[in-house]
Amino acid sequence: MKLAFSTLGVPGLPVPEVLALATAHGYHGVELRAHPEEPVHPGLTPAERADTAALFRSTGIEVLGLAGYARVAAPGEDAPVLAEIRDLLRLAHDLGAPFVRVFPGADPDRPREESEALAARRLGTAAEDAAALGVRILLETHDSHRTGADAIRILGPVGHRQVGALWDVMHTWLGGEQPSDTYAALAPHLGYVQVKDIASAEDTTPLPLGTGVLPLTECVDVLSRRGWDGWLCWEYEKRWYEAAAPLPGLLGAGREHLARLLGEAA
Ligand SMILES: O=C(O)c1ccc(O)c(O)c1
């Protein structure tokens, strides 16, 4: 498996410094948080996109994906949601990134079936744009659909290979789902896996990998046993927890922890 980290862990850090961290600590790729407060987002000009892509190429570090904020199951018109996804897809294409992350974001006060049908319709439409650009849209296990069982109620009806799943191990654990059950649900759809660690369900402040309660060993075991050979991406939620220790000082030990889990699972 290949290893990446998300720039959610290094808010606002310029791309050359992100690449220097990836190189220094042995990560193969980076997931870019595609938000206007970050250096890479859909507002970049063609020249800025070309410069960013060239920076990645010069280091050999891959852009794993763009973490966008489109909410595919949210109430409202389809057009703005589709426009947001298309902007992310174009940016991913220009940067050579294979994946774009979207959130579910259903309104809990609305009938579940209605939100899921809405999400499936939008993803099915956006899948055609994704196919034309050679990018895959991944629905993250998050908010209204935090388990694999939840996510496949949307992904199953879409049934398009340009639309898949992003397994965030914290949200599936918070949803009470065992890693083997998440894997069984998501396997036909799985794009990649976000790993992280936290102290408890009540305290989700990010911790160094391996020092919290999340079932990282079980997740890596199930992926390895089934011969899955994709990406593990460390998503350290520093942006939302200012008091958390800075990620750069943790990246080396985090990579070693993941390498150890992978070695022991092999
Ligand atoms: O991109 C984000 O902001 C974000 C926040 C929380 C998460 O659990 C996550 O996977 C992503």
The ligand as a MOL file (V3000), in Angstrom:
LIG
                    3D

  0  0  0     0  0            999 V3000
M  V30 BEGIN CTAB
M  V30 COUNTS 11 11 0 0 0
M  V30 BEGIN ATOM
M  V30 1 O -12.0430 18.0840 5.3870 0
M  V30 2 C -12.5420 18.2520 6.5090 0
M  V30 3 O -12.7560 19.3720 6.9520 0
M  V30 4 C -12.8490 17.0700 7.3390 0
M  V30 5 C -13.3130 17.2270 8.6110 0
M  V30 6 C -13.5770 16.1140 9.3940 0
M  V30 7 C -13.3780 14.8560 8.8830 0
M  V30 8 O -13.5820 13.7510 9.6060 0
M  V30 9 C -12.9410 14.7130 7.6020 0
M  V30 10 O -12.7660 13.4570 7.1270 0
M  V30 11 C -12.6730 15.8140 6.8280 0
M  V30 END ATOM
M  V30 BEGIN BOND
M  V30 1 2 1 2
M  V30 2 1 2 3
M  V30 3 1 2 4
M  V30 4 1 4 5
M  V30 5 2 4 11
M  V30 6 2 5 6
M  V30 7 1 6 7
M  V30 8 1 7 8
M  V30 9 2 7 9
M  V30 10 1 9 10
M  V30 11 1 9 11
M  V30 END BOND
M  V30 END CTAB
M  END
